[in-house]
């Protein structure tokens, strides 16, 4: 069980300021999840399928996925994960600046487990990160943990 609790959250985010803001909030709120960041879709797929530089990468406990990435986009990553028998149970939370209905609906159609709007104001972002933490780490039951919450 302890090894499961050390699994990282995989942050797929091309924006350095957005990634740094999230990482600062995780530290500020004393949240216990380690974050592994990749900045593009190709690296995300390599990490998840343990290829190239990520052959020994631990399986993340969940994925925070920016939808609009250069190259391989978030939709493609989501579709690839949900089509794979070994990875489809991995929770994927789309974490996007977009409020477009097509993006929200499209993410759920591809199998997203949640869609969160990434606000630009730090106070609002803190509320979203706190809510994310409360639900996914204290309320939800994640696969591979024997029905126990992470928190």
Buried (B, 14 or more C-beta within 10 A) or exposed (E): EEEBBEBBBBBBBBBEEBBEBBBEBBEEEEBEBBBBBBBBBBBBBBBBBEEEEBEEBBBBBBBBBBBEBEEBBBBBBBBBBBEEEEBEEBBBBBBBBBEEEEBBEBBBEBEBBBBBBBEEEEEEBBEBBEEBBEEBBEEBEBEEBEEEEBB
